Structure formats: C-alpha cells, structure tokens
Amino acid sequence: MPVPAPAAPSPGPGFTPGLPAVPEVRGSPLAITVRYPAVNQLVSARDSNFLLGSVGSGDATLSVNGMPVPVAPNGAFLAWLPLPPATSPRYDLLVTRGADTVRRSVAIRYPVRRALPAAGVLRVDSSSVVPARGWWARPQELLRVSVRAPRNARVTLTGADGVRRPLVAPVPAAVTDGGPGTQAVPDSVTDASVVFATDVAAQVLADSARPARLLVARGSDSLLLAVPYVRALSATSRVVGALRSANRVGSDTDRAISARTIVNGTYKWQLLPQAVLEVTGRQNGFTRVRLDEALDVWVDSDEITLLPDGTPLPRRVTGGIRVAPLEEYADVVIGMGDRPAHHVEAEGRTLVLTLYGVQANPEISPLQGGAAGGDSLVRRMVWEQVTSDRVRVTLHLSQPAYGWLSLWDEARRAFVLRVRRVPRIDAAQPLKGLTIAVDPGHPPAGSTGPTGLYEGDAVFPVGLKLAELLRARGANVVMTRTSLAPVGLTERAVQSRRENAHAFMSIHLNALPDGVNPFTTNGTSTLFYHNTSEPLAREVQQALQARFGLRDLGVHYQNLAIARPSWYPSALAEGLFVIIPEQEAAMRDEAFQLKFAEGMVVGLEKYFAWLKREAGR
C-alpha cells in the first residue's frame, strides 16, 4: 500500500511572505549590458524570445526594436519580444534619461536549413542521410533510411541485393508551420523540402563491396548519394561486452553505468560495472545491449569494452535468497555466479528488484536474525520468474522504503541489495543527530541574472546559512561545496554517500530555454528522482512557496544526475528564477537568503517528523 503524502503545512508565524523590494539605483552612468542573448547567439525560438540585462540605472527608459521595456529600480530589465526579422536579426536597444542617450545593437543568429526549392537545379541535403556512419544492427532488424529532398522529387534506394525500393514522403499538410491561420506557401517560392523515408533490413545496407545508394530524381535531373555501411551482426554468434564506468571517482559502490531506452535519451537503469551483456547494435556513440530476451537498452559506447570473439554469455542462476540484518541496514544476498543487469523500484513500503538475464532456483530463503528468526525491516520476500530469463524479487518492509545500494560481493559471488533502515528520529528535534548533505548547486554550468549574479555564487551563501541552521538543530552537515570553485556532480554524490547522509538538499535557481515566456512560467518548484524522495520534495516545496509567495510550479520528477543516488532521499529546490529582475535582486539580500534557508530547514524537519510517524522510529 502506498505511503500517504505528508499533510500540507500552514505558513506559520515568524516570516512575512514575499520578496524584498528591489534596491533603487539612481543617477548612475548609463551602460547597456545584455546578459542574454550574447552577440551572435544562436536563437532557436519560433516567434518570440526573451532579452535580459541592465542599463546601469533605474531612472532610465529603455526600448528594444522600438518597443518599450520596463526597467527595474536597480536598472535591470527583462523583455519578452517578437523575434527580429531574418533579414535583420538583431536587437537595437535605446536607453534615455533626460538628454542622455545610449544605444547598442546585439546581432543574433537563427538556425539555418538549406532551402530545397521545387524548381530550378535539383538540390538535396546530403548531410541528412540516415543511417549515419558506424551503425551496427541485427541482420533482419528494420532500419530507417531517409533523406531530405524536394517534395516533387522521387527517391529510391538500391541495396546490396540489387532491389530498388521507393522512399515515401509525408502527405502535404494543409497549413505550414507558421502557426494557426498561416496560409500554405507554394513549394517553389521557399523551401519545398520533406523527408523521404523507408524501412529496410540491416543486411541490405551491410555489403561494403556493394554499398547501398539513394537515387533522387526530378524530371531529367538526378543525384546519387551513398548510404553509409551498416555492420550486420552475426545471426549465428554473439558479440559480448563488459560494462565499465567512465566515472573514476570513488569505488565500485559509487560507480554505475546509466542505460537509456533510446539513443541519447533519459536515464532509467543504473547498471553494475563489469556486468557482461550481449551487444545488439550501435548508433551515434551509443551501444545497445540486451538485458534479457525482451529488453534492449542503450549505453554510452565509452562505457563498454568488447570481449574477444566467441566469449559466451554468463549463465546466471540464483541459489537461496538470504536476508542478513545489520544495525543500519539489511542485506538481501542473492548468489548467482556473475553480475546481473538489474533495476530497483520503491513504492511505499515495498522494494521491487528486477534481475535481467537470470533464472531463479532458490531452495531455502531464510530471513536471518531477530527473536523469531526474522528481520524487523524485511518482513516478507516474494520471488517470481516473470519470463524465462527475468526474475522479480519483491520485498515487503515494515517501514517506508528509505534508501538502498546495489552491490556485487565478489567473495560470495552474489548480488547484494542493501536496504537502509529509517534512522532513529527524535520527535521533539527531528534533525538532531542526523547527517544532512547541503549542496549549493553549480559550478560548473548554471544561469546568470540581468545584473550578472551567477547562480552558483547566489546559492552559496544560502547553503552556508542552511548549514548554520541545521547545526543549531543538532544535525551534522556535509557541505558538498565549501567555496565558489567548481565541484563535479559525481564528487558531490560520493562525498554524501561516504558521510552516510540521511538526506541531500540541493539549492538552485531556475532559468528558461529559448521561446518560453518568463513572465508566465516563473515561480518555485522542487524536484526529485526516486519515489522515496517525493515526500521530502513536497515538504520543502510547501515551505518555500509559503515564504516566497511566488507561483507554485509544484513538485516534479526529473531525471537529475545529482538526485539519482539511492542511499538517501534527495530534493532539489528551484527556489526562484534568477533571470527575473526582482528575484535576482532578492538573492542579493541577506535577510532573503536566510528566509530561503529557513524554508528548507522547515521542509526537512517536517519530512523527518512525518517519517518517524510512518516508521515508528
């Protein structure tokens, strides 16, 4: 049964919701600084975009491309404007104050796609040909072959078998991409290009002596394009590889290989180094590996080493599944001879471990320890052979699922799922004796506000204040960053795990990509990755939103590298938008920095108080 979410707290006494007033800057020299976009910035918005910076003084007026733009009392500005025309892609800024006038122009660039007209000389985008170089696939696997060409052309593919196959273009749309009500533009006037495509077996593209060709024809004009060679993997033997982590920080406990559902997609699986898996494909710097007969995933090609031809896949058959209790955790030990691919999901008081490429053959699976021979944390364990080579082990816990580690015990040749117990929590002082990792986000990377306040610098004093408040409440604090110098994401996670953190609180400010209106989408949000972290994120979000009084953007799952470690609950607070002048100014105010820190402390306290009630510890 899912664990209920914490109840929403009232704002409570001791603070006034909202942001401080923006300090006034008057009479300062006029100076136009544009923080975004940079000169010659590539802008990918469709029709409007934002522009932010400072004019040096709050008593000036600003126009951009003839449109008035408000100036904040400190001279900062944020504008949401139509994109300048492609014939003159620049922003012209004019600042005035009395008789003083300052001008500046900022040129930008738009993505350029080569036009392929329907008339005149036949032109084809040869760089658009798919597949790309270096692809591998199974012989009978259907691959997409495509190319961008004028709509009124004909495109055919001739493969290694000599068969000519037509590529098909999409049916023309009634309306162009210009937006609702935009009239279709005749192909011959602008760009008549479409993507022609078909699907063929990899073996059709796999003969380097007879390479596949695309013929694009229109009237008497024609062009011949080479299709890159695709390696068709053997149908009678396997290609096998061993996973290896590109991360060189920490031990194997901290290293994992992230696997995705699609090439360059979001992470889903965290796999053990040295797991040996079958290779089934390769595309664009990623290698596809088979977890079991029903599931292939993609890993970075730099994180797998091919093994010699003829290397067999390991046979993974489990023996007994044992639960060995220790003071802070219980180990679920599954002997099977070789590292498996796996995945762990938590929901409420349940942990579900999926083992891929594995067959279960447990005899006796005792729950060791405790007065009655069992463990007080793992109350019941159920295993099932879901498919012929996939095993699911479900652990029913006496407490909410809190943290876990996936390990390989080489001495016992066993996979170990280390299940963490909820810590002892003092009802009167919920943070007393706990270890909290405080993570001031960035650098590297990060956003910058209109007056040049960099996100990493802005959140650092908030992190220091949060640490002081936590120590005053009896908590131990791990600071992932103790200066303004850059610290890698992996290093932050490794340090927190080694210090046995009970929670991880990451502090960030938000920004937006091109084409999103900052005036309608700014606010406060809190992010998490594992389900076990959602209650913490919700408490932090409620406390911050009550104090800031901004738009409530909610609590969201997001595939965050910093939140993927599973040993402790993690939350990432996007407290404000640094690109909004009033919110950037608030982050320079020490009283507001303290308010930010207090909100996170309240969220942490309420979370651990709730966790104590749920766990009875």
C-alpha positions in Angstrom: 0.0 0.0 0.0 1.5 3.4 -0.9 2.6 5.6 1.9 0.4 8.7 2.1 2.0 12.1 1.3 2.6 14.5 4.2 -0.2 16.9 5.0 0.3 20.5 3.7 1.7 22.8 6.5 0.3 26.2 7.2 2.8 29.1 6.6 3.2 29.5 10.4 4.4 32.6 12.2 7.9 34.2 12.1 8.1 35.4 8.5 6.4 37.7 6.0 5.7 36.0 2.6 7.1 37.7 -0.5 10.3 39.2 -1.9 12.1 42.2 -0.6 11.9 45.5 -2.5 14.4 45.9 -5.3 17.0 48.5 -4.2 16.9 51.7 -6.1 19.9 52.8 -8.2 19.5 56.4 -9.5 21.9 58.8 -11.2 24.4 56.1 -12.1 26.1 56.2 -15.6 24.0 54.7 -18.3 25.6 51.5 -19.6 23.8 48.8 -21.6 24.8 45.2 -20.6 23.0 42.4 -22.3 23.3 39.1 -20.5 21.2 37.1 -22.9 21.3 36.6 -25.8 25.1 37.0 -26.4 26.4 38.6 -29.5 25.8 36.2 -32.4 23.9 33.8 -30.1 22.1 31.1 -32.0 18.4 31.6 -31.0 16.1 28.6 -31.6 12.7 30.3 -30.6 9.8 30.2 -33.0 8.3 33.7 -32.9 9.2 35.4 -29.6 12.1 35.3 -27.1 13.4 37.0 -24.0 16.2 39.5 -23.6 17.8 40.4 -20.3 20.4 42.7 -18.9 21.0 46.0 -17.3 21.1 49.7 -18.3 23.1 50.7 -15.2 20.5 52.9 -13.5 16.8 52.5 -12.6 15.8 56.1 -13.6 16.2 55.5 -17.3 13.8 54.3 -20.0 14.5 51.5 -22.4 13.2 50.5 -25.8 14.2 47.5 -27.8 13.5 47.5 -31.6 11.1 50.4 -30.9 9.1 48.6 -28.2 9.1 49.9 -24.6 10.7 47.6 -22.0 10.2 48.2 -18.2 13.4 48.9 -16.2 13.6 47.7 -12.6 14.6 50.2 -9.8 18.2 48.8 -9.9 18.5 49.2 -13.7 17.8 45.5 -14.6 15.5 44.6 -17.4 13.8 41.5 -18.8 11.9 41.8 -22.1 9.6 39.4 -24.0 9.7 40.5 -27.6 8.9 39.3 -31.1 11.9 37.9 -32.9 13.6 40.4 -35.2 13.1 39.5 -38.9 15.6 37.1 -40.6 16.7 39.9 -42.9 17.9 41.9 -39.9 18.4 39.6 -37.0 19.4 42.0 -34.2 18.1 43.8 -31.2 18.5 47.6 -31.2 18.5 48.9 -27.7 17.9 52.6 -26.9 18.3 54.0 -23.3 17.4 57.5 -22.5 17.5 59.7 -19.4 16.8 63.3 -20.0 19.3 64.4 -22.6 21.5 61.3 -22.2 21.1 58.6 -24.8 22.9 55.3 -25.1 22.5 52.8 -28.0 23.6 49.3 -28.5 22.8 46.6 -31.1 23.1 42.9 -30.4 23.2 40.6 -33.5 21.8 37.1 -33.2 21.6 34.1 -35.5 18.8 31.7 -36.4 19.2 28.0 -37.2 19.9 27.7 -41.0 18.4 24.9 -43.0 19.4 24.8 -46.6 16.4 25.5 -48.8 15.5 22.9 -51.4 13.2 24.5 -54.0 10.7 22.7 -56.1 12.1 24.3 -59.3 15.5 25.0 -60.8 18.6 22.9 -60.2 17.8 19.8 -58.2 19.2 20.2 -54.7 19.4 17.5 -51.9 20.6 17.7 -48.3 23.3 15.1 -48.4 24.0 15.7 -44.6 20.6 14.4 -43.7 21.1 10.9 -44.9 20.3 8.3 -42.3 21.7 5.8 -41.2 24.9 7.6 -40.2 28.4 6.0 -40.2 29.3 3.4 -37.6 25.9 1.8 -37.1 25.5 -1.8 -36.1 22.3 -3.8 -36.1 21.0 -7.4 -36.3 20.7 -8.7 -39.9 16.9 -8.7 -40.1 16.4 -5.6 -38.0 14.5 -2.9 -39.9 16.4 0.4 -40.0 15.1 3.7 -41.2 16.7 5.0 -44.4 15.9 8.7 -45.0 17.0 11.8 -46.8 15.7 15.4 -47.1 14.8 16.3 -50.7 12.3 18.5 -52.6 8.7 17.2 -52.3 8.3 16.8 -56.1 11.3 14.6 -56.4 11.3 10.7 -56.5 13.7 8.9 -54.2 14.7 5.2 -54.5 17.1 3.0 -52.5 19.2 0.3 -54.2 20.7 -2.0 -51.6 23.2 -4.9 -51.7 20.6 -7.2 -53.0 20.1 -5.0 -56.1 16.4 -4.4 -55.4 15.1 -0.8 -55.9 12.9 0.4 -53.1 10.9 3.7 -53.1 11.3 6.1 -50.2 8.0 7.8 -49.3 7.3 11.4 -48.5 4.7 12.6 -46.0 1.3 13.8 -47.2 1.4 17.6 -47.6 -0.2 19.5 -44.7 -3.0 22.0 -45.3 -1.2 24.6 -43.2 2.5 25.3 -42.8 4.4 25.5 -39.6 3.8 29.2 -39.4 1.0 28.8 -36.9 -2.8 28.8 -36.8 -4.3 30.6 -39.8 -1.0 30.8 -41.7 -1.5 30.2 -45.4 0.5 27.4 -47.1 3.3 28.8 -49.2 3.8 27.3 -52.6 6.8 25.0 -52.6 8.5 26.7 -55.4 8.6 30.1 -53.6 10.5 29.0 -50.5 11.6 25.6 -49.2 9.9 22.5 -50.7 11.9 20.0 -48.7 10.4 17.0 -47.0 12.0 13.9 -45.5 11.7 10.8 -47.7 11.9 7.5 -45.7 11.5 3.8 -45.8 12.5 0.8 -43.5 14.8 -2.0 -44.7 16.6 -4.9 -43.1 20.1 -4.0 -42.0 21.6 -6.7 -44.2 20.5 -4.7 -47.2 23.0 -2.0 -46.1 25.7 -4.3 -44.9 27.8 -5.1 -48.0 30.8 -2.8 -48.3 31.6 -4.2 -51.7 28.1 -3.3 -53.0 27.2 -0.2 -51.0 23.7 1.0 -50.9 22.8 4.1 -53.0 20.0 6.6 -52.9 18.8 8.0 -56.3 17.0 11.3 -56.1 15.4 12.3 -59.4 13.1 15.1 -60.7 12.5 15.3 -64.4 15.8 14.8 -66.2 17.8 15.9 -63.1 19.1 13.2 -60.7 21.6 12.9 -57.9 23.2 9.7 -56.5 24.0 9.5 -52.7 25.9 6.9 -50.8 24.3 5.3 -47.8 26.8 4.6 -45.1 27.7 1.0 -44.5 25.9 -0.8 -41.6 27.6 -3.7 -39.8 25.1 -6.5 -39.6 25.9 -8.6 -36.6 26.2 -12.3 -36.9 23.0 -14.3 -36.7 24.9 -17.4 -35.5 27.2 -16.0 -32.8 27.1 -13.2 -30.2 29.1 -10.0 -29.7 29.7 -9.7 -26.0 30.9 -6.7 -23.9 31.7 -5.9 -20.3 30.3 -2.6 -18.9 32.9 -0.2 -17.4 32.1 3.1 -15.8 33.7 6.3 -17.2 33.5 7.7 -13.7 36.8 7.4 -11.9 35.6 8.9 -8.6 35.0 6.7 -5.6 34.9 2.9 -5.6 32.6 0.4 -7.5 30.0 1.2 -4.8 29.7 4.7 -6.3 30.1 3.7 -10.0 27.2 2.8 -12.3 26.6 2.7 -16.0 23.5 4.6 -17.0 21.3 2.9 -19.6 18.6 4.5 -21.7 15.5 3.4 -23.6 16.6 5.2 -26.8 19.8 6.7 -28.2 20.8 9.8 -26.1 17.5 9.5 -24.1 16.9 9.9 -20.4 18.5 7.5 -17.9 16.4 4.7 -16.5 18.8 1.9 -15.4 21.9 2.1 -13.2 24.0 -1.0 -14.1 26.9 -2.6 -12.3 30.4 -2.2 -13.7 31.8 -5.4 -15.2 28.4 -6.9 -16.0 28.8 -8.9 -19.2 26.0 -8.4 -21.8 25.2 -9.1 -25.4 25.7 -6.3 -27.8 22.9 -5.9 -30.3 23.5 -2.6 -32.0 25.4 0.7 -32.2 24.4 4.2 -33.2 25.8 7.7 -32.8 28.1 7.0 -30.0 25.8 4.6 -28.1 25.8 0.8 -27.9 22.7 -1.3 -27.5 22.9 -4.1 -25.0 20.5 -6.9 -24.3 19.3 -7.2 -20.7 17.2 -10.2 -21.4 15.2 -11.7 -24.3 12.5 -9.0 -24.0 14.6 -5.8 -23.3 17.4 -4.0 -25.1 18.8 -0.7 -23.7 21.4 1.8 -24.8 24.7 2.8 -23.0 27.4 5.2 -23.9 29.9 3.4 -26.2 32.8 4.6 -24.0 31.3 2.6 -21.1 31.5 -0.9 -22.7 34.5 -3.0 -23.6 34.1 -5.6 -26.3 35.3 -9.0 -25.3 37.1 -11.5 -27.6 35.1 -13.3 -30.3 33.5 -16.4 -29.0 33.1 -15.2 -25.4 30.0 -16.8 -24.0 27.4 -15.0 -22.0 27.5 -15.9 -18.3 24.7 -18.2 -17.0 23.1 -16.6 -14.0 21.1 -18.9 -11.9 20.2 -17.9 -8.3 20.6 -20.1 -5.3 19.0 -19.2 -2.0 18.0 -15.6 -1.3 19.0 -14.6 2.2 18.3 -11.6 4.3 21.1 -10.7 6.7 20.3 -7.9 9.2 22.7 -5.3 10.5 22.2 -2.3 12.7 21.7 0.4 9.9 20.5 -1.8 7.1 19.6 -5.3 6.0 21.4 -7.1 3.1 19.4 -9.2 0.7 22.0 -11.6 -0.7 21.4 -13.5 -3.9 24.1 -15.9 -5.1 24.2 -16.2 -8.9 27.9 -16.5 -10.1 28.0 -13.4 -12.2 26.9 -9.7 -12.1 23.4 -9.3 -13.4 21.7 -6.3 -15.0 19.1 -5.1 -12.6 16.6 -2.4 -11.6 15.2 -1.3 -8.3 11.8 0.5 -7.8 10.5 1.7 -4.5 6.8 2.4 -3.7 5.5 2.9 -0.2 6.7 0.0 2.0 7.8 -2.1 -1.0 11.1 -2.5 -2.9 10.9 -4.4 -6.2 14.2 -5.8 -7.5 14.2 -6.9 -11.2 17.1 -9.2 -12.3 17.6 -9.5 -16.0 19.1 -12.5 -17.8 18.6 -14.5 -14.6 16.8 -17.7 -13.7 15.7 -18.3 -10.1 16.3 -21.6 -8.4 16.1 -20.7 -4.6 15.8 -23.6 -2.2 15.5 -22.2 1.3 15.5 -18.4 1.6 15.7 -17.6 5.4 15.1 -14.2 7.0 18.0 -14.3 9.4 18.2 -12.6 12.8 15.6 -11.3 15.3 14.0 -13.1 18.2 11.8 -15.1 15.9 14.5 -15.7 13.3 13.4 -12.9 11.0 14.4 -9.3 10.3 12.5 -6.4 11.7 12.9 -4.4 8.4 12.2 -7.0 5.7 9.0 -8.7 6.8 8.3 -10.8 3.7 10.0 -11.7 0.5 8.4 -12.9 -2.7 10.2 -14.0 -5.8 8.8 -14.9 -9.2 10.1 -15.9 -12.6 8.4 -13.3 -14.8 9.8 -14.6 -18.0 12.3 -17.4 -18.8 15.2 -15.0 -18.1 13.8 -12.3 -15.8 13.3 -12.6 -12.1 11.4 -10.2 -9.8 12.0 -10.1 -6.1 9.5 -8.1 -4.0 10.5 -7.0 -0.5 7.7 -6.1 1.8 9.1 -3.7 4.5 7.9 -2.7 8.0 8.9 0.9 7.2 8.6 3.2 4.2 11.3 2.4 1.7 14.1 4.9 2.6 17.4 4.0 0.8 19.3 1.2 -0.8 22.5 0.3 -2.6 23.1 -2.3 -5.3 26.4 -4.1 -4.7 28.4 -7.0 -6.0 30.1 -9.3 -3.4 32.9 -10.9 -5.3 33.9 -13.1 -2.4 30.5 -14.7 -2.3 29.8 -14.3 -6.0 26.5 -12.7 -5.0 24.4 -9.7 -5.8 23.5 -7.7 -2.7 20.7 -5.3 -2.3 21.5 -3.3 0.8 18.2 -1.9 2.3 18.7 1.0 4.6 16.6 1.4 7.8 14.9 4.6 8.7 17.2 6.3 11.2 16.2 6.9 14.8 14.4 10.3 14.9 13.8 12.5 17.9 10.2 13.5 17.9 10.9 16.9 19.6 14.0 17.6 17.5 13.6 15.7 14.2 17.0 16.7 12.8 19.1 16.0 15.9 21.9 13.5 15.3 21.1 13.2 11.6 23.6 14.0 8.8 22.3 16.3 6.1 24.2 17.0 2.8 23.9 20.6 1.8 24.5 21.1 -1.9 24.8 24.7 -3.2 24.3 24.0 -6.9 26.9 24.8 -9.6 29.5 25.5 -10.8 30.1 24.1 -13.4 27.3 25.4 -15.6 24.4 27.5 -14.1 22.5 30.6 -15.2 23.1 34.3 -14.8 20.7 37.1 -13.9 20.2 40.5 -15.5 22.8 42.3 -13.4 25.3 39.5 -13.6 24.5 37.5 -10.5 25.7 33.9 -11.3 23.6 31.1 -9.9 26.5 29.3 -8.3 27.5 32.4 -6.4 23.9 33.3 -5.4 23.1 29.9 -3.8 26.4 29.5 -2.0 25.5 31.9 0.9 22.1 30.3 1.2 23.9 26.9 1.6 26.1 28.4 4.4 23.0 29.7 6.2 21.2 26.4 5.8 24.2 24.6 7.3 24.2 27.0 10.3 20.5 26.4 10.9 20.9 22.7 10.7 23.8 22.6 13.1 21.7 24.7 15.5 19.1 22.0 15.4 21.7 19.3 16.3 22.3 18.0 12.8 25.7 17.1 11.3 26.3 18.9 8.0 28.1 17.7 4.9 28.9 20.7 2.6 29.4 19.4 -1.0 31.0 22.8 -1.9 32.9 24.9 0.6 34.0 27.7 -1.8 33.0 29.2 -5.1 35.2 26.7 -7.0 33.6 24.1 -9.3 32.8 20.6 -7.8 31.6 17.8 -10.1 28.2 16.1 -9.6 29.8 12.7 -9.0 32.1 14.1 -6.3 29.2 15.6 -4.5 27.2 12.3 -4.5 30.2 10.2 -3.5 31.0 12.5 -0.6 27.4 12.4 0.6 27.2 8.6 0.5 30.6 8.2 2.3 29.4 10.5 5.0 26.3 8.4 5.4 24.0 11.4 4.8 20.4 10.9 5.8 19.1 13.5 3.3 20.5 15.5 0.4 19.3 19.1 -0.2 20.4 20.7 -3.4 19.9 24.5 -3.8 19.3 26.0 -7.3 17.8 28.9 -9.2 15.8 28.4 -12.4 16.0 29.8 -15.9 14.3 29.0 -19.2 15.2 27.9 -22.7 14.5 30.0 -25.8 11.0 30.6 -26.7 9.4 30.4 -23.3 7.7 33.4 -21.8 9.4 34.1 -18.4 6.6 36.3 -17.2 4.0 33.5 -17.3 6.2 30.5 -16.3 8.3 31.6 -13.3 7.8 30.5 -9.7 9.0 28.0 -7.2 9.4 24.2 -7.8 11.1 21.3 -6.1 12.4 18.2 -8.0 13.1 14.6 -7.1 14.2 11.4 -8.9 13.3 8.4 -6.7 9.7 7.9 -5.4 11.2 7.7 -1.9 12.2 11.3 -2.2 8.8 12.7 -3.2 7.6 13.3 0.4 10.8 15.3 1.2 10.4 17.4 -2.0 6.8 18.1 -1.2 7.6 19.4 2.3 10.4 21.6 1.0 8.2 22.9 -1.8 5.3 23.8 0.6 7.7 25.6 3.0 9.4 27.6 0.3 6.3 28.5 -1.6 4.6 29.8 1.6 7.6 32.0 2.3 8.3 33.3 -1.2 4.7 33.9 -2.3 5.5 33.1 -5.9 3.7 31.0 -8.4 3.6 27.4 -7.2 5.2 25.4 -10.0 4.8 22.2 -8.0 6.8 19.1 -7.2 8.1 17.1 -10.1 10.0 14.0 -11.0 13.1 14.9 -13.1 15.9 12.8 -14.4 18.6 14.6 -12.3 22.1 13.2 -12.0 22.6 14.8 -8.6 19.4 13.1 -7.3 19.9 9.6 -8.7 21.9 8.2 -5.8 19.5 5.9 -3.8 21.2 5.7 -0.4 19.3 8.8 0.9 16.3 10.9 -0.1 17.2 13.9 -2.2 15.4 17.1 -3.2 16.5 19.9 -5.5 14.9 23.2 -4.8 14.5 25.6 -7.7 13.6 28.5 -5.4 13.4 31.4 -7.8 14.2 32.4 -11.4 17.5 34.2 -11.5 16.6 35.8 -14.8 13.7 37.7 -13.3 15.0 41.1 -12.1 13.0 41.2 -8.8 14.0 37.6 -8.0 17.7 38.1 -8.8 17.7 41.2 -6.6 16.2 39.1 -3.7 19.1 36.7 -3.9 21.5 39.6 -3.1 19.5 40.3 0.1 20.9 38.6 3.2 17.6 38.5 5.0 16.0 36.8 2.0 18.9 34.3 1.8 18.1 33.4 5.4 14.4 33.0 4.5 15.4 30.6 1.7 17.5 28.6 4.1 14.7 28.6 6.8 12.2 27.2 4.3 14.4 24.2 3.5 15.1 23.6 7.2 11.3 23.6 7.9 10.8 21.2 5.0 13.5 18.8 6.3 12.1 18.9 9.8 8.5 18.2 8.7 9.7 15.4 6.4 11.7 13.6 9.2 8.8 14.1 11.7 6.5 12.5 9.2 9.0 9.7 8.5 9.2 9.0 12.3 5.4 8.7 12.5 5.3 6.3 9.5 8.2 4.2 10.6 7.6 4.2 14.3 11.3 5.1 15.0 
